[in-house]
């Protein structure tokens, strides 16, 4: 029988030694565990960190992102064509209600007014002539009727006079209509002449707005309805964002909101929900929400990125603990409470309520004293604990 080699003997000795050391380590661990547990009264306190259980108000807040839009805007355009002689406004200029913002070359329209006035004068003269002829025909009819009573005129002469009188009366009616038509043409020509002065007018809102865009320059020839300026209202301004179905049901018109922008970090602007869309967009499954924001100094501008923080719910007297205190067990969620002057951690089942940042509302019984915020994974109901101070960053 061959002898084992030297290497084989060394490997066998090393393996036996490792197994022996492992057995000794397991035995020591079992002794320590048994010694530490023993009876409940001899259990070693488990180090934990705690925080006070407080009672007070807590708010459910939700922050949405969106865009600022002008409360109202419209495009100023001429109603007639022509060459722009003057446009006195430019980007960011203020505009008053009814202000003349542009003037077109009006020479052609002045001539139209003069032509319409002349046509009216001709038709009026024709009307006067027709009235004169009617008076002559009426006098002739009276004369023939008198002669008829005396037997000095025939029935045919009377009929002729009556027909002539009726014809002249019809001619007067025609000339009256022509005068009315000429007056309407003159009024239309004057209106078109007035359109050469382009005004910015609107209903409601503030008396002043601002020029957001200018599309043309002086000297350009434009047609009717060509865009000249875009006018916007900046006070108030509207914050627009979209919400999903989860948050939609909790929103109400009139609900307060705080608006913040990157342009003014650390500053918030108060607003209220004005409109909530009654439908969802099929492409995004979201609904549009509009918040009105007072903007008297006009610092907020359309197109800015905005964040809207809404208070969806508020409880005035809630039981509040740090969020990290909530622990899950097989029986459900709960927290470990340490009563005043006690060194035992007691398990309390709770239901979660409103969460505000790292503060959590909990609902349950026996929630007084302090709550374990670190080390609760090692605890069981009634376990002895040792409160340690949290480590502070250097």
MILUMDREN-687837 format. One record per residue (C-alpha): residue in one letter; x, y, z. Coordinates in steps of 0.02 Angstrom, whole numbers, plus 32768, in hexadecimal, padded with zeros to 4 digits. Example, Ala and Ser with C-alpha at 12.3 -4.5 7.8 and 13.67 -1.06 7.14 Angstrom:
BEGIN
A82677F1F8186;S82AC7FCB8165;
***
This chain:
BEGIN
X800080008000;X804780A97FCB;X806081358047;X800481D9802F;X807082647FEF;X80AC82F28059;X8039836E8002;X7FA383008023;X7FCB82F680DC;X7FDF83B380EA;X7F3983D18091;X7EE083558104;X7F2683A781A0;X7EF384558164;X7E42841B813E;X7E2F83C981E9;X7E6C8468823E;X7DF284D681DD;X7D5F84658209;X7D92846882C0;X7D9D852582C4;X7CF28534826F;X7CA384BF82F0;X7CEE8524837F;X7CAC85C98333;X7BFC85848321;X7BFE854583D5;X7C3585EF8415;X7BAC864683B2;X7B2885D183F8;X7B6685F284A9;X7B5F86AE8491;X7AAF86A48447;X7A71863784D4;X7AC186A88556;X7A7B8745850A;X79CA870184FA;X79AC86928593;X791786D885EF;X78C1877B85BA;X790087D28653;X79B687AC8624;X79A687E6856D;X7A2A88638537;X79E2890E8506;X79E2892C844B;X7A2989D68417;X79AA8A4083B8;X798F8AF28381;X78EA8B4683AA;X78858BE18381;X77F28C3083DB;X77408C0B83A3;X76F18CB58381;X763F8CF08367;X76158D7F82F2;X75E48DB28243;X76228D5781A9;X76008D7980F1;X75F78D0D8058;X76538D6B7FD1;X766D8D427F1B;X76E08D9D7EA3;X76BD8DA57DE8;X77258DED7D5C;X76E18E577CCF;X76F08EF97C6F;X76B98FAC7C87;X76428FF07C04;X75F7909B7BE5;X754B90B37C30;X751190F77B89;X756191217AE3;X753091547A33;X75809186798E;X75669235794A;X75449233788E;X750092B77814;X7455929F77C5;X748E92EE7722;X752A92E076B7;X75AC936976A3;X765B93A576C3;X768E93BC7779;X76BC94727795;X76D694687850;X76DD93E078D4;X770B94317978;X771C939879E8;X77A3931779FD;X77C9927F7A67;X779D92927B22;X7747933B7B09;X76AA935D7B6F;X7604936F7B14;X756793C97B51;X74B9938E7B29;X748293DC7A83;X752F94227A59;X755D943F79A2;X75F193CA7984;X760B93DD78C7;X75D8944E7836;X75C5941C7780;X75D2948B76E5;X752194D276D5;X75299532762F;X74C194B275D1;X743F94A9765A;X743295687664;X7409956875AA;X738694E275C6;X733395507647;X733695E675D0;X72EB957D7544;X7262953D75B8;X723B95EF75F0;X722A9626753A;X71B995937512;X714D95C075A6;X713F9674756A;X7107963A74BC;X708395C67501;X7042964C7575;X703296C274E0;X6FD5963D7480;X6F6296277514;X6F3D96E1751B;X6F1796DF7461;X6EA1964C7476;X6E4796A47504;X6E31973F7496;X6DE996D87408;X6D7496837485;X6D32972C74BE;X6D1397617409;X6CB996BE73E5;X6C4D96D37480;X6C1C9785744F;X6BF2974A739F;X6B8596BF73E7;X6B29973D7455;X6B0897AD73BE;X6AC6971E7354;X6A5696E273E3;X6A0A979173F2;X69EB97987337;X699E96EB7341;X6920972973C1;X68EF97B5734A;X68E6973F72B8;X69769794725E;X69EC96FD7258;X69D9964D7221;X69F395AE7286;X6A8E95837220;X6AE096287252;X6ABD96017309;X6B06955372F9;X6BA2959872A6;X6BBC96177332;X6BA7959373B8;X6C24951F7363;X6CA095AC7355;X6C8D95D6740D;X6CA89520743F;X6D43951473D1;X6D9095AE7420;X6D6A956B74CE;X6DC194C874A2;X6E55952B7460;X6E6195847508;X6E6594DC7562;X6EEE949E74EF;X6F59953A750B;X6F3E952A75C7;X6F83947975BF;X701694B47557;X703B953A75D9;X703894B87664;X70AC944775FF;X712494D775DE;X712495037698;X714E944E76C3;X71DB944E7642;X721F94EE768E;X721894A5773D;X727194077703;X72F8947076B0;X731094D27751;X731B943077B4;X73A093ED773D;X73FD94917750;X73F4947B780D;X743D93CE77FC;X74DF941C77BF;X74FB94487877;X7515939D78C8;X74E29398797F;X74FF931A7A0A;X745C93017A64;X741A927B7AD9;X739192597B57;X73AA92377C10;X744F92227C69;X74C992AD7C90;X74D793517C33;X758D932F7C04;X75DD929F7BAB;X768692817B58;X76CA925E7AAB;X770991AA7AA7;X773C91A779EF;X774B921F795C;X773B91D178B0;X774F92627833;X77AE9304781A;X778193AE77D3;X777B93B57716;X773B930576FE;X769D92EA7698;X7624927676EF;X757E922976C4;X74E492227730;X74F791B477CC;X75B691B277C4;X75FC91A07874;X7651923F78B1;X7666922A796E;X764091A879F4;X75F991F67A92;X75F891977B38;X75B391B57BE6;X7631918F7C70;X75CC91BB7D0B;X758991437D3D;X75EC90B77CEC;X75BA90017CDC;X761E8F697D14;X75EC8ED07CAE;X76178E1C7CDD;X75D18D6E7CC1;X75998CEE7D42;X757E8C337D3B;X74E18BD77D71;X752C8BB47E1C;X75338C6D7E4B;X74A18CAC7DE3;X741A8C7A7E60;X746D8CDE7EEC;X74718D847E8E;X73ED8E0C7EA1;X73D78EB77E54;X740A8F3E7ED0;X748F8ECE7F1F;X75298F317F56;X75D08F147F00;X76838F527F0E;X76DE8F747E6B;X779D8F747E5F;X78118F8E7DCB;X78CA8F7A7DA7;X78D290347D81;X78AD90607E37;X78F68FD47EA4;X78B78FCE7F56;X7821903B7F2E;X776C90027F1E;X76D590557ED0;X762590357F0F;X759E8FF97E9A;X74FA8F9A7E91;X74B68F167E1D;X74428F6B7DA0;X74178EE07D26;X74228E237D21;X74088DCE7C79;X73718D5A7C76;X73CA8CDF7C02;X74718C857BF8;X74E18C857B61;X74E08BD77B18;X75978BE27AE6;X75D88C077B96;X75458BD77C07;X75588C7F7C5D;X74E58D137C79;X750F8DCC7C6B;X75078E387D07;X75178EF77D08;X754E8F5E7D9D;X7536901B7DA2;X75C9907A7DED;X75CC91337E16;X765F91857DBE;X765592417DE1;X770E92617DC4;X770A91F27D27;X77A691907D5A;X775990EB7D27;X775C90D47C6A;X7700905E7BF5;X77698FC87BC5;X77C38FBA7C6C;X77D48F0D7CB9;X776B8F077D58;X774D8E957DED;X76A48E947E40;X76978E547EF3;X75E68E2C7F2B;X75A68E037FD9;X75338D707FB5;X75078D47806A;X752B8D85811A;X75128D3881C7;X751C8DB08258;X753D8D3582E7;X759C8CA282A0;X76148C2982F5;X76B98C40829A;X77578BD68299;X77F18BD28229;X77D48B6D818A;X78648AF581B3;X780B8AC08253;X778B8A5C81F1;X77B389A281F7;X7766890F819D;X7744886981F2;X76E187D281BD;X764A881A8217;X765688BD81B6;X769F896A81D2;X76C789B3827B;X77438A1082E6;X77A489ED8387;X77748A668410;X77D78A8984AD;X776D8AD38537;X77B28B5A85A7;X782C8B1C862D;X78298A6E85DD;X78B18A02858E;X783B898E8530;X7808899D847A;X775189748460;X770C894583B4;X767989B0837C;X761B898682DA;X75F38A248278;X75A78A6081D6;X76048ADF816D;X75B48B878148;X75F78C2580F9;X76B08C2E80D3;X77068CD880CE;X77BB8CC68099;X78098C558120;X77778C6B819B;X76EF8BE7819E;X76438BE781EC;X761C8B438247;X75748B0A8289;X75688A8F8317;X75598A7783D4;X75DA8A99845C;X76438B0F83F4;X76988B79847A;X774C8B9584AE;X77DB8B6C8438;X77E78B04839B;X787A8A9B8362;X78C48ADD82C0;X79608A7182B1;X797F89BF82EC;X78C9898782E9;X78F388F68274;X7942889C830A;X78B088BC8380;X781D885683B7;X778A888A8423;X77C588AE84D5;X787F88AA84AB;X78F5890D851C;X794B899D84C4;X79D78A1884E3;X79BE8AC38495;X7A588B07843F;X7A718BB383F5;X7A7B8BB98337;X7B268BD682EE;X7B408C8482AB;X7BA58CA9820F;X7C4E8CF78234;
***
